[in-house]
Protein backbone atom coordinates (compact mmCIF):
# COMPACT_ATOMS: atom_id res chain seq x y z
CA UNK A 1 0.00 0.00 0.00
CA UNK A 2 1.27 3.46 -0.85
CA UNK A 3 1.28 4.57 2.72
CA UNK A 4 4.17 5.44 4.99
CA UNK A 5 4.20 6.29 8.60
CA UNK A 6 5.35 9.69 9.60
CA UNK A 7 7.89 7.86 11.73
CA UNK A 8 9.81 7.34 8.45
CA UNK A 9 8.78 10.50 6.69
CA UNK A 10 8.52 13.02 9.50
CA UNK A 11 8.30 12.35 13.24
CA UNK A 12 6.70 14.74 15.66
CA UNK A 13 8.47 18.02 15.28
CA UNK A 14 9.84 17.98 18.83
CA UNK A 15 11.62 14.65 18.13
CA UNK A 16 12.96 15.36 14.60
CA UNK A 17 15.74 17.74 15.48
CA UNK A 18 13.61 20.77 14.71
CA UNK A 19 13.33 23.98 16.65
CA UNK A 20 12.83 23.39 20.37
CA UNK A 21 10.59 25.76 22.36
CA UNK A 22 12.32 28.65 24.02
CA UNK A 23 13.27 28.15 27.63
CA UNK A 24 11.01 30.85 28.97
CA UNK A 25 7.95 29.30 27.25
CA UNK A 26 8.74 25.65 27.99
CA UNK A 27 6.18 25.24 30.81
CA UNK A 28 3.45 27.04 28.90
CA UNK A 29 4.18 25.13 25.68
CA UNK A 30 4.06 21.67 27.29
CA UNK A 31 0.85 22.59 29.10
CA UNK A 32 -1.01 23.93 26.06
CA UNK A 33 0.14 21.38 23.45
CA UNK A 34 -2.57 19.08 22.11
CA UNK A 35 -1.83 15.68 20.61
CA UNK A 36 -3.10 15.42 17.05
CA UNK A 37 -3.12 12.31 14.86
CA UNK A 38 -3.45 13.37 11.23
CA UNK A 39 -3.93 11.37 8.03
CA UNK A 40 -2.89 13.21 4.85
CA UNK A 41 -4.33 12.28 1.48
CA UNK A 42 -1.70 14.08 -0.56
CA UNK A 43 0.92 13.38 -3.24
CA UNK A 44 3.48 16.03 -2.21
CA UNK A 45 5.57 15.22 0.87
CA UNK A 46 6.93 18.77 0.99
CA UNK A 47 3.39 20.12 1.33
CA UNK A 48 2.77 17.60 4.10
CA UNK A 49 5.89 18.79 5.94
CA UNK A 50 4.72 22.38 5.64
CA UNK A 51 1.33 21.42 7.10
CA UNK A 52 2.98 19.61 10.03
CA UNK A 53 5.20 22.64 10.71
CA UNK A 54 2.20 24.99 10.79
CA UNK A 55 0.32 22.71 13.17
CA UNK A 56 3.29 22.44 15.52
CA UNK A 57 3.65 26.22 15.51
CA UNK A 58 0.03 26.29 16.74
CA UNK A 59 0.95 24.16 19.77
CA UNK A 60 -0.11 20.78 18.33
CA UNK A 61 1.99 17.68 18.95
CA UNK A 62 1.58 16.02 15.58
CA UNK A 63 1.72 12.38 14.62
CA UNK A 64 0.95 11.87 10.92
CA UNK A 65 0.56 9.30 8.18
CA UNK A 66 -0.13 9.81 4.50
CA UNK A 67 -1.76 7.95 1.64
CA UNK A 68 -2.19 8.78 -2.05
CA UNK A 69 -5.92 8.38 -2.70
CA UNK A 70 -9.33 7.94 -1.13
CA UNK A 71 -9.29 4.15 -1.49
CA UNK A 72 -6.11 3.90 0.53
CA UNK A 73 -7.55 6.41 3.00
CA UNK A 74 -10.57 4.12 3.59
CA UNK A 75 -8.29 1.16 4.30
CA UNK A 76 -6.15 3.20 6.67
CA UNK A 77 -9.21 4.43 8.58
CA UNK A 78 -10.35 0.85 9.11
CA UNK A 79 -7.13 -0.04 10.92
CA UNK A 80 -6.26 3.21 12.72
CA UNK A 81 -7.98 6.06 14.52
CA UNK A 82 -7.29 9.65 13.44
CA UNK A 83 -8.35 13.02 14.80
CA UNK A 84 -8.50 14.72 11.39
CA UNK A 85 -7.95 13.96 7.70
CA UNK A 86 -6.30 16.54 5.42
CA UNK A 87 -7.10 15.97 1.72
CA UNK A 88 -5.60 17.53 -1.37
CA UNK A 89 -8.47 18.63 -3.62
CA UNK A 90 -8.94 18.27 -6.46
CA UNK A 91 -6.39 15.61 -7.20
CA UNK A 92 -6.07 12.49 -9.26
CA UNK A 93 -7.44 10.40 -6.43
CA UNK A 94 -10.02 12.87 -5.15
CA UNK A 95 -12.50 14.80 -7.28
CA UNK A 96 -16.18 15.63 -7.53
CA UNK A 97 -16.99 12.23 -9.06
CA UNK A 98 -15.26 10.39 -6.23
CA UNK A 99 -17.63 8.90 -3.60
CA UNK A 100 -16.39 9.30 -0.05
CA UNK A 101 -16.39 6.14 2.08
CA UNK A 102 -18.68 5.87 5.09
CA UNK A 103 -15.72 5.90 7.49
CA UNK A 104 -14.60 9.28 6.14
CA UNK A 105 -18.03 10.84 6.64
CA UNK A 106 -17.70 10.42 10.44
CA UNK A 107 -14.37 12.20 10.91
CA UNK A 108 -13.34 15.88 10.63
CA UNK A 109 -11.88 16.69 7.19
CA UNK A 110 -9.89 19.67 5.92
CA UNK A 111 -9.56 20.15 2.17
CA UNK A 112 -6.42 21.77 0.72
CA UNK A 113 -7.86 23.26 -2.45
CA UNK A 114 -6.39 24.83 -5.53
CA UNK A 115 -7.29 28.46 -6.32
CA UNK A 116 -10.35 27.37 -8.32
CA UNK A 117 -11.24 24.30 -6.26
CA UNK A 118 -13.77 25.93 -3.91
CA UNK A 119 -16.50 25.95 -6.57
CA UNK A 120 -16.27 22.19 -7.13
CA UNK A 121 -16.76 21.48 -3.40
CA UNK A 122 -20.43 22.47 -3.67
CA UNK A 123 -21.40 19.24 -5.43
CA UNK A 124 -19.09 17.02 -3.43
CA UNK A 125 -20.43 14.23 -1.21
CA UNK A 126 -18.37 15.60 1.63
CA UNK A 127 -18.35 14.91 5.39
CA UNK A 128 -20.60 17.01 7.63
CA UNK A 129 -17.71 18.38 9.67
CA UNK A 130 -15.31 19.74 7.05
CA UNK A 131 -13.28 22.89 6.39
CA UNK A 132 -11.23 24.01 3.41
CA UNK A 133 -8.30 26.37 2.84
CA UNK A 134 -6.36 27.29 -0.25
CA UNK A 135 -2.95 25.71 -0.52
CA UNK A 136 -1.47 29.17 -0.88
CA UNK A 137 -2.72 30.00 2.63
CA UNK A 138 -1.37 26.97 4.42
CA UNK A 139 -0.76 29.07 7.54
CA UNK A 140 -4.54 28.99 8.10
CA UNK A 141 -4.49 25.21 8.50
CA UNK A 142 -4.38 25.16 12.35
CA UNK A 143 -7.46 27.40 12.52
CA UNK A 144 -9.29 25.22 10.00
CA UNK A 145 -8.36 22.10 11.97
CA UNK A 146 -9.69 23.61 15.19
CA UNK A 147 -12.95 24.59 13.49
CA UNK A 148 -13.36 21.08 12.08
CA UNK A 149 -12.62 19.48 15.45
CA UNK A 150 -15.09 21.81 17.21
CA UNK A 151 -17.75 21.08 14.59
CA UNK A 152 -17.22 17.36 15.11
CA UNK A 153 -17.44 17.79 18.88
CA UNK A 154 -20.70 19.72 18.57
CA UNK A 155 -22.05 17.10 16.19
CA UNK A 156 -21.17 14.33 18.66
CA UNK A 157 -22.78 16.20 21.55
CA UNK A 158 -25.89 16.79 19.45
CA UNK A 159 -26.13 13.09 18.60
CA UNK A 160 -25.73 12.17 22.27
CA UNK A 161 -28.39 14.69 23.28
CA UNK A 162 -30.77 13.37 20.61
CA UNK A 163 -30.12 9.82 21.79
CA UNK A 164 -30.77 10.81 25.40
CA UNK A 165 -33.95 12.59 24.34
CA UNK A 166 -35.17 9.54 22.46
CA UNK A 167 -34.42 7.40 25.50
CA UNK A 168 -36.24 9.86 27.78
CA UNK A 169 -39.25 9.89 25.46
CA UNK A 170 -39.25 6.11 25.40
CA UNK A 171 -39.25 5.97 29.20
CA UNK A 172 -42.02 8.56 29.37
CA UNK A 173 -44.17 6.65 26.87
CA UNK A 174 -43.60 3.43 28.81
CA UNK A 175 -44.77 5.20 31.98
CA UNK A 176 -47.60 7.17 30.40
CA UNK A 177 -49.00 4.11 28.62
CA UNK A 178 -48.66 1.85 31.67
CA UNK A 179 -52.17 0.78 32.77
CA UNK A 180 -51.19 1.00 36.46
CA UNK A 181 -50.14 4.66 36.62
CA UNK A 182 -52.44 7.62 36.23
CA UNK A 183 -50.46 10.71 35.19
CA UNK A 184 -51.61 14.30 35.10
CA UNK A 185 -50.27 17.82 34.97
CA UNK A 186 -52.17 20.64 36.61
CA UNK A 187 -51.66 24.37 36.80
CA UNK A 188 -51.03 26.43 39.95
CA UNK A 189 -54.81 26.50 40.68
CA UNK A 190 -55.12 22.71 40.40
CA UNK A 191 -56.84 22.72 37.00
CA UNK A 192 -56.02 19.71 34.84
CA UNK A 193 -53.79 20.59 31.87
CA UNK A 194 -53.06 17.10 30.60
CA UNK A 195 -53.91 13.54 31.70
CA UNK A 196 -53.16 10.07 30.41
CA UNK A 197 -55.74 7.44 29.51
CA UNK A 198 -55.11 5.42 32.68
CA UNK A 199 -56.20 8.33 34.88
CA UNK A 200 -59.29 8.82 32.70
CA UNK A 201 -60.34 5.21 33.26
CA UNK A 202 -59.34 5.33 36.93
CA UNK A 203 -61.74 8.23 37.57
CA UNK A 204 -64.50 6.74 35.45
CA UNK A 205 -64.64 9.30 32.62
CA UNK A 206 -65.28 8.58 28.96
CA UNK A 207 -62.44 10.64 27.47
CA UNK A 208 -59.58 12.99 28.27
CA UNK A 209 -61.63 15.92 27.03
CA UNK A 210 -64.44 15.11 29.45
CA UNK A 211 -62.08 14.86 32.41
CA UNK A 212 -60.22 18.05 31.52
CA UNK A 213 -63.49 19.96 31.28
CA UNK A 214 -65.23 18.37 34.25
CA UNK A 215 -63.11 19.02 37.31
CA UNK A 216 -59.81 20.02 38.79
CA UNK A 217 -57.47 17.89 40.82
CA UNK A 218 -58.58 19.65 44.00
CA UNK A 219 -62.27 19.03 43.32
CA UNK A 220 -61.86 15.26 43.17
CA UNK A 221 -59.84 15.12 46.42
CA UNK A 222 -62.08 14.07 49.31
CA UNK A 223 -59.49 14.64 52.04
CA UNK A 224 -60.27 17.85 53.87
CA UNK A 225 -56.65 18.55 54.76
CA UNK A 226 -54.09 17.75 52.08
CA UNK A 227 -51.20 19.09 54.13
CA UNK A 228 -48.22 21.15 53.08
CA UNK A 229 -46.18 18.38 51.49
CA UNK A 230 -48.60 16.98 48.91
CA UNK A 231 -48.42 17.95 45.25
CA UNK A 232 -52.13 18.76 45.42
CA UNK A 233 -51.83 21.38 48.13
CA UNK A 234 -50.34 24.06 45.89
CA UNK A 235 -48.65 25.54 48.96
CA UNK A 236 -45.03 24.84 48.09
CA UNK A 237 -43.21 26.44 45.17
CA UNK A 238 -39.85 24.83 45.92
CA UNK A 239 -38.29 22.70 43.17
CA UNK A 240 -38.44 19.39 45.01
CA UNK A 241 -39.95 15.95 44.73
CA UNK A 242 -43.06 15.34 46.81
CA UNK A 243 -43.09 12.38 49.17
CA UNK A 244 -45.82 9.85 48.30
CA UNK A 245 -49.11 10.24 50.20
CA UNK A 246 -52.46 8.46 50.12
CA UNK A 247 -55.70 10.37 49.68
CA UNK A 248 -59.32 9.68 48.82
CA UNK A 249 -60.32 10.63 45.27
CA UNK A 250 -63.85 10.90 43.92
CA UNK A 251 -64.85 9.15 40.72
CA UNK A 252 -67.31 10.55 38.19
CA UNK A 253 -70.13 8.41 39.64
CA UNK A 254 -69.49 9.71 43.16
CA UNK A 255 -67.76 6.64 44.54
CA UNK A 256 -64.35 7.01 46.13
CA UNK A 257 -61.02 5.36 45.49
CA UNK A 258 -57.85 5.29 47.53
CA UNK A 259 -54.99 6.77 45.48
CA UNK A 260 -51.30 6.87 46.30
CA UNK A 261 -49.90 10.00 44.70
CA UNK A 262 -46.41 11.34 44.17
CA UNK A 263 -44.97 14.03 41.95
CA UNK A 264 -43.05 17.25 41.75
CA UNK A 265 -43.60 20.95 41.33
CA UNK A 266 -43.32 22.40 37.80
CA UNK A 267 -41.80 25.75 36.80
CA UNK A 268 -41.78 27.89 33.69
CA UNK A 269 -38.67 29.13 31.87
CA UNK A 270 -38.40 32.11 34.22
CA UNK A 271 -38.43 29.82 37.27
CA UNK A 272 -41.96 30.73 38.34
CA UNK A 273 -44.12 28.02 39.92
CA UNK A 274 -46.83 27.02 37.45
CA UNK A 275 -48.28 23.76 38.69
CA UNK A 276 -47.55 20.14 39.51
CA UNK A 277 -46.83 16.87 37.75
CA UNK A 278 -48.57 14.00 39.53
CA UNK A 279 -48.44 10.21 39.31
CA UNK A 280 -51.36 8.35 40.93
CA UNK A 281 -51.79 4.65 41.66
CA UNK A 282 -55.17 3.18 42.63
CA UNK A 283 -54.49 1.23 45.84
CA UNK A 284 -58.14 0.66 46.78
CA UNK A 285 -58.02 -3.09 46.13
CA UNK A 286 -54.70 -3.36 47.93
CA UNK A 287 -56.03 -1.57 51.01
CA UNK A 288 -59.21 -3.68 50.96
CA UNK A 289 -57.11 -6.83 50.84
CA UNK A 290 -54.93 -5.56 53.68
CA UNK A 291 -58.03 -4.86 55.77
CA UNK A 292 -59.30 -8.37 55.07
CA UNK A 293 -55.96 -9.91 56.02
CA UNK A 294 -55.81 -7.78 59.14
CA UNK A 295 -59.31 -8.91 60.08
CA UNK A 296 -58.48 -12.54 59.43
CA UNK A 297 -55.36 -12.25 61.57
CA UNK A 298 -57.35 -10.92 64.53
CA UNK A 299 -60.65 -12.82 64.26
CA UNK A 300 -61.89 -16.35 64.66
CA UNK A 301 -62.72 -17.90 61.29
CA UNK A 302 -65.77 -19.80 62.56
CA UNK A 303 -67.55 -17.31 64.77
CA UNK A 304 -66.20 -13.98 63.52
CA UNK A 305 -65.34 -12.92 67.07
CA UNK A 306 -61.88 -11.78 68.09
CA UNK A 307 -59.38 -14.61 68.31
CA UNK A 308 -57.03 -15.61 71.12
CA UNK A 309 -54.28 -13.27 69.94
CA UNK A 310 -56.60 -10.27 69.68
CA UNK A 311 -58.03 -11.05 73.14
CA UNK A 312 -54.58 -10.78 74.71
CA UNK A 313 -53.86 -7.53 72.87
CA UNK A 314 -57.13 -6.04 74.16
CA UNK A 315 -56.42 -7.20 77.71
CA UNK A 316 -52.93 -5.69 77.57
CA UNK A 317 -54.36 -2.43 76.26
CA UNK A 318 -57.06 -2.33 78.95
CA UNK A 319 -54.60 -2.99 81.77
CA UNK A 320 -52.36 -0.19 80.48
CA UNK A 321 -55.36 2.16 80.22
CA UNK A 322 -56.56 1.21 83.69
CA UNK A 323 -53.15 1.96 85.16
CA UNK A 324 -53.22 5.41 83.56
CA UNK A 325 -56.79 6.34 84.44
CA UNK A 326 -57.46 4.33 87.58
CA UNK A 327 -60.68 2.93 86.05
CA UNK A 328 -61.58 -0.73 86.44
CA UNK A 329 -62.67 -3.21 83.80
CA UNK A 330 -64.14 -6.70 83.92
CA UNK A 331 -63.63 -9.98 82.11
CA UNK A 332 -66.27 -12.62 81.41
CA UNK A 333 -65.10 -16.17 80.71
CA UNK A 334 -67.83 -18.37 79.21
CA UNK A 335 -67.96 -22.12 78.62
CA UNK A 336 -70.62 -23.66 76.36
CA UNK A 337 -72.14 -26.56 78.30
CA UNK A 338 -72.45 -29.96 76.67
CA UNK A 339 -70.60 -29.21 73.41
CA UNK A 340 -69.02 -32.69 73.35
CA UNK A 341 -72.46 -34.27 73.75
CA UNK A 342 -73.79 -32.21 70.83
CA UNK A 343 -70.85 -33.20 68.63
CA UNK A 344 -71.25 -36.89 69.51
CA UNK A 345 -75.02 -37.01 69.06
CA UNK A 346 -75.68 -34.50 66.27
CA UNK A 347 -72.34 -34.12 64.51
CA UNK A 348 -69.72 -31.44 64.32
CA UNK A 349 -71.78 -29.22 62.01
CA UNK A 350 -74.38 -28.92 64.77
CA UNK A 351 -71.57 -28.27 67.25
CA UNK A 352 -70.19 -25.48 65.03
CA UNK A 353 -73.67 -24.05 64.72
CA UNK A 354 -74.01 -24.07 68.52
CA UNK A 355 -70.77 -22.10 68.84
CA UNK A 356 -71.99 -19.55 66.29
CA UNK A 357 -75.32 -19.16 68.12
CA UNK A 358 -73.51 -18.29 71.34
CA UNK A 359 -71.14 -15.93 69.48
CA UNK A 360 -74.10 -14.07 67.92
CA UNK A 361 -75.77 -13.58 71.31
CA UNK A 362 -72.49 -12.41 72.85
CA UNK A 363 -72.03 -9.85 70.07
CA UNK A 364 -75.61 -8.62 70.55
CA UNK A 365 -74.97 -8.04 74.26
CA UNK A 366 -71.76 -6.05 73.74
CA UNK A 367 -71.27 -2.32 73.38
CA UNK A 368 -69.06 -0.89 70.66
CA UNK A 369 -66.18 -0.60 73.12
CA UNK A 370 -66.53 -4.20 74.38
CA UNK A 371 -64.62 -7.10 72.86
CA UNK A 372 -66.18 -10.54 72.45
CA UNK A 373 -63.62 -13.25 71.68
CA UNK A 374 -63.32 -16.98 71.26
CA UNK A 375 -60.80 -18.12 73.83
CA UNK A 376 -60.48 -21.57 72.30
CA UNK A 377 -62.61 -24.67 71.78
CA UNK A 378 -65.89 -24.14 73.66
CA UNK A 379 -64.57 -21.24 75.76
CA UNK A 380 -65.35 -17.59 75.05
CA UNK A 381 -64.46 -14.28 76.68
CA UNK A 382 -65.85 -10.76 76.85
CA UNK A 383 -63.75 -7.75 77.85
CA UNK A 384 -65.87 -4.95 79.36
CA UNK A 385 -63.96 -1.64 79.64
CA UNK A 386 -64.87 0.70 82.51
CA UNK A 387 -67.28 -1.88 83.89
CA UNK A 388 -67.54 -2.90 87.54
CA UNK A 389 -68.29 -6.37 88.87
CA UNK A 390 -72.02 -5.76 89.31
CA UNK A 391 -72.55 -4.49 85.79
CA UNK A 392 -70.40 -7.34 84.40
CA UNK A 393 -72.63 -9.88 86.14
CA UNK A 394 -75.65 -8.22 84.52
CA UNK A 395 -74.07 -8.78 81.11
CA UNK A 396 -73.42 -12.42 82.04
CA UNK A 397 -77.02 -12.86 83.10
CA UNK A 398 -78.30 -11.28 79.90
CA UNK A 399 -76.21 -13.65 77.77
CA UNK A 400 -77.44 -16.64 79.75
CA UNK A 401 -81.08 -15.54 79.48
CA UNK A 402 -80.96 -14.90 75.73
CA UNK A 403 -79.25 -18.24 75.10
CA UNK A 404 -81.88 -20.06 77.17
CA UNK A 405 -84.68 -18.33 75.21
CA UNK A 406 -83.19 -19.26 71.82
CA UNK A 407 -85.80 -21.47 70.11
CA UNK A 408 -83.31 -23.15 67.78
CA UNK A 409 -82.53 -26.76 68.64
CA UNK A 410 -80.70 -28.11 70.48
CA UNK A 411 -81.21 -25.94 73.59
CA UNK A 412 -77.98 -24.38 74.88
CA UNK A 413 -76.67 -23.16 78.18
CA UNK A 414 -73.45 -21.53 79.26
CA UNK A 415 -71.43 -21.24 82.45
CA UNK A 416 -69.84 -17.87 83.16
CA UNK A 417 -66.99 -16.78 85.38
CA UNK A 418 -66.50 -13.07 86.12
CA UNK A 419 -63.25 -11.37 87.19
CA UNK A 420 -62.48 -7.72 87.77
CA UNK A 421 -59.30 -5.72 87.30
CA UNK A 422 -57.69 -4.66 89.61
CA UNK A 423 -59.97 -6.18 92.26
CA UNK A 424 -59.26 -9.84 91.48
CA UNK A 425 -55.90 -9.74 89.63
CA UNK A 426 -53.22 -7.38 88.40
CA UNK A 427 -51.86 -9.27 85.37
CA UNK A 428 -53.38 -10.87 82.27
CA UNK A 429 -52.54 -14.40 83.39
CA UNK A 430 -53.87 -13.87 86.89
CA UNK A 431 -57.06 -12.27 85.57
CA UNK A 432 -57.76 -15.19 83.22
CA UNK A 433 -57.01 -17.63 86.03
CA UNK A 434 -59.40 -15.85 88.39
CA UNK A 435 -62.21 -15.89 85.82
CA UNK A 436 -61.46 -19.55 85.02
CA UNK A 437 -61.58 -20.48 88.71
CA UNK A 438 -64.94 -18.76 89.06
CA UNK A 439 -66.29 -20.52 85.96
CA UNK A 440 -65.33 -24.06 87.06
CA UNK A 441 -66.44 -23.39 90.62
CA UNK A 442 -69.90 -22.70 89.25
CA UNK A 443 -69.79 -25.85 87.09
CA UNK A 444 -68.97 -27.84 90.21
CA UNK A 445 -71.83 -26.30 92.19
CA UNK A 446 -74.51 -27.05 89.58
CA UNK A 447 -73.30 -30.02 87.58
CA UNK A 448 -76.82 -31.12 86.59
CA UNK A 449 -78.29 -27.73 85.71
CA UNK A 450 -77.38 -27.80 82.06
CA UNK A 451 -80.17 -25.65 80.68
CA UNK A 452 -80.39 -22.94 83.31
CA UNK A 453 -78.16 -19.85 83.34
CA UNK A 454 -75.43 -19.96 85.92
CA UNK A 455 -72.57 -17.59 86.59
CA UNK A 456 -70.10 -16.76 89.34
CA UNK A 457 -67.62 -14.03 90.11
CA UNK A 458 -64.06 -14.56 91.23
CA UNK A 459 -64.62 -13.00 94.66
CA UNK A 460 -67.47 -15.36 95.54
CA UNK A 461 -65.33 -18.49 95.04
CA UNK A 462 -63.21 -17.82 98.15
CA UNK A 463 -65.65 -19.16 100.77
CA UNK A 464 -63.00 -19.44 103.45
CA UNK A 465 -62.77 -15.68 103.57
CA UNK A 466 -66.48 -15.05 103.30
CA UNK A 467 -66.14 -13.91 99.72
CA UNK A 468 -69.61 -15.02 98.51
CA UNK A 469 -71.36 -12.29 96.56
CA UNK A 470 -73.79 -10.17 98.47
CA UNK A 471 -77.49 -10.20 97.78
CA UNK A 472 -77.10 -6.95 95.94
CA UNK A 473 -74.42 -8.44 93.70
CA UNK A 474 -76.44 -11.59 93.07
CA UNK A 475 -79.61 -9.63 92.33
CA UNK A 476 -78.53 -6.30 90.83
CA UNK A 477 -81.10 -3.57 90.50
CA UNK A 478 -82.25 -1.84 87.34
CA UNK A 479 -80.22 1.23 88.24
CA UNK A 480 -77.07 -0.86 88.31
CA UNK A 481 -77.94 -2.28 84.92
CA UNK A 482 -77.86 1.19 83.45
CA UNK A 483 -74.17 1.47 84.31
CA UNK A 484 -73.32 -0.96 81.50
CA UNK A 485 -75.99 0.08 79.04
PEBELHU-V725884 format. One record per residue. N is the residue number from 1. PSI is psi in degrees with one decimal (999 if undefined). Layout:
# PEBELHU-V725884
n/psi
N/PSI
N/PSI
This chain:
# PEBELHU-V725884
n/psi
1/140.6
2/66.5
3/131.2
4/145.6
5/149.3
6/-14.2
7/-29.5
8/-32.5
9/-39.1
10/105.7
11/178.9
12/141.0
13/-32.0
14/-20.4
15/-0.8
16/14.6
17/11.1
18/-167.4
19/125.0
20/152.3
21/147.7
22/152.7
23/-42.5
24/-21.7
25/10.8
26/-46.1
27/-41.7
28/-42.0
29/-47.6
30/-29.0
31/-36.3
32/-13.5
33/141.7
34/129.0
35/136.2
36/121.3
37/114.8
38/139.2
39/120.5
40/131.2
41/90.2
42/147.6
43/-14.2
44/110.9
45/-29.4
46/-40.4
47/-36.4
48/-43.1
49/-39.5
50/-40.9
51/-44.1
52/-42.3
53/-41.2
54/-37.6
55/-38.3
56/-32.6
57/-29.1
58/22.5
59/29.3
60/139.6
61/108.1
62/133.3
63/125.8
64/152.1
65/164.0
66/150.7
67/172.6
68/-21.2
69/176.2
70/-35.6
71/-46.3
72/-34.4
73/-44.0
74/-42.1
75/-40.4
76/-37.0
77/-25.5
78/-30.6
79/-17.9
80/157.3
81/133.4
82/149.9
83/-34.9
84/150.7
85/129.2
86/121.2
87/131.9
88/130.1
89/136.9
90/159.7
91/177.5
92/-33.3
93/1.0
94/112.0
95/-177.1
96/-26.5
97/-6.8
98/126.4
99/129.5
100/138.8
101/158.5
102/-37.4
103/-30.2
104/-21.8
105/-10.8
106/13.2
107/146.1
108/136.7
109/138.6
110/124.0
111/131.7
112/104.0
113/156.3
114/169.7
115/-31.9
116/14.1
117/-15.4
118/-35.5
119/-35.2
120/-15.2
121/-22.6
122/-36.7
123/12.1
124/137.8
125/75.4
126/161.8
127/158.5
128/-41.7
129/88.4
130/154.4
131/164.4
132/147.9
133/154.1
134/144.9
135/-23.3
136/-17.0
137/52.5
138/-20.5
139/-18.6
140/0.3
141/-46.3
142/-41.2
143/-39.8
144/-38.6
145/-44.4
146/-42.1
147/-42.4
148/-41.3
149/-42.7
150/-38.9
151/-39.6
152/-38.8
153/-45.2
154/-40.1
155/-42.8
156/-44.1
157/-38.0
158/-42.9
159/-40.6
160/-40.2
161/-41.2
162/-38.4
163/-43.3
164/-37.5
165/-42.9
166/-40.3
167/-42.6
168/-41.6
169/-38.1
170/-43.2
171/-40.7
172/-43.7
173/-38.8
174/-36.8
175/-45.6
176/-33.3
177/-1.5
178/128.0
179/-4.1
180/-15.4
181/117.9
182/129.2
183/136.3
184/157.8
185/133.3
186/158.0
187/-174.8
188/-22.4
189/1.5
190/4.5
191/133.9
192/131.6
193/-41.6
194/146.1
195/157.1
196/171.2
197/-31.1
198/-42.4
199/-35.6
200/-48.8
201/-35.8
202/-38.3
203/1.2
204/24.6
205/162.0
206/-33.6
207/167.1
208/-40.6
209/-41.2
210/-42.2
211/-42.7
212/-33.7
213/-19.4
214/-44.5
215/170.1
216/169.3
217/-28.3
218/-29.5
219/-28.2
220/-5.5
221/121.1
222/-18.1
223/129.5
224/-37.1
225/108.2
226/-13.8
227/176.4
228/-15.9
229/-4.4
230/150.9
231/-9.8
232/-14.5
233/-30.7
234/16.3
235/-15.3
236/127.7
237/19.9
238/143.1
239/78.2
240/158.5
241/147.9
242/130.6
243/140.6
244/139.4
245/160.3
246/132.9
247/165.2
248/127.2
249/151.9
250/127.6
251/172.7
252/-37.0
253/4.7
254/-13.8
255/163.2
256/155.3
257/151.7
258/118.4
259/136.3
260/115.9
261/148.0
262/169.7
263/-160.7
264/159.9
265/148.2
266/149.5
267/151.6
268/-175.7
269/-23.4
270/0.9
271/11.9
272/138.3
273/126.6
274/19.5
275/-161.8
276/151.9
277/124.2
278/138.5
279/127.5
280/139.4
281/128.2
282/110.5
283/19.3
284/-49.5
285/-38.2
286/-43.6
287/-37.5
288/-43.5
289/-40.9
290/-40.9
291/-40.3
292/-42.8
293/-39.0
294/-40.2
295/-42.4
296/-34.1
297/-20.6
298/4.9
299/157.7
300/129.7
301/-27.2
302/-49.3
303/-19.7
304/-3.9
305/171.4
306/147.2
307/-176.2
308/-42.2
309/-45.5
310/-35.5
311/-44.5
312/-36.3
313/-40.7
314/-43.0
315/-41.8
316/-41.6
317/-41.2
318/-37.2
319/-41.4
320/-42.2
321/-39.9
322/-35.8
323/-33.6
324/-41.5
325/-18.1
326/9.5
327/143.0
328/165.8
329/163.4
330/157.4
331/127.6
332/133.0
333/120.5
334/143.5
335/121.8
336/119.3
337/138.4
338/23.7
339/-37.5
340/-39.3
341/-41.5
342/-44.6
343/-40.5
344/-39.6
345/-37.1
346/-10.9
347/163.8
348/-26.0
349/-40.6
350/-36.9
351/-42.6
352/-38.7
353/-36.6
354/-41.3
355/-41.5
356/-34.7
357/-45.0
358/-41.8
359/-40.7
360/-42.2
361/-39.6
362/-44.6
363/-37.7
364/-27.8
365/-0.5
366/147.4
367/175.0
368/-25.7
369/-10.0
370/160.0
371/116.6
372/132.0
373/153.3
374/116.7
375/-25.3
376/136.3
377/-119.9
378/13.9
379/138.3
380/165.8
381/152.0
382/124.9
383/125.3
384/93.5
385/145.0
386/43.7
387/126.2
388/178.4
389/-40.0
390/-48.8
391/-35.1
392/-38.7
393/-29.9
394/-42.3
395/-42.8
396/-42.5
397/-39.7
398/-41.6
399/-44.6
400/-42.8
401/-46.1
402/-36.4
403/-37.7
404/-30.7
405/-5.8
406/123.6
407/-11.3
408/139.4
409/151.1
410/159.6
411/145.3
412/153.1
413/163.9
414/142.2
415/141.2
416/132.3
417/137.9
418/131.7
419/151.2
420/138.9
421/129.5
422/14.8
423/-44.2
424/-19.2
425/161.7
426/7.6
427/166.4
428/-47.6
429/-43.9
430/-36.7
431/-44.1
432/-38.5
433/-41.0
434/-43.9
435/-37.1
436/-40.0
437/-42.1
438/-39.7
439/-50.0
440/-22.4
441/-41.3
442/-38.3
443/-36.5
444/-29.7
445/-40.3
446/66.3
447/-25.0
448/-1.3
449/74.6
450/-14.3
451/4.1
452/143.4
453/136.9
454/138.3
455/159.3
456/150.7
457/160.2
458/-34.2
459/-31.7
460/-11.2
461/-18.9
462/81.3
463/-28.1
464/-23.1
465/14.3
466/36.4
467/14.7
468/142.2
469/144.7
470/167.2
471/-34.7
472/-37.0
473/-38.1
474/-29.6
475/72.6
476/149.5
477/171.8
478/-32.8
479/-39.0
480/-30.6
481/-30.6
482/-22.5
483/-33.3
484/-35.3
485/999
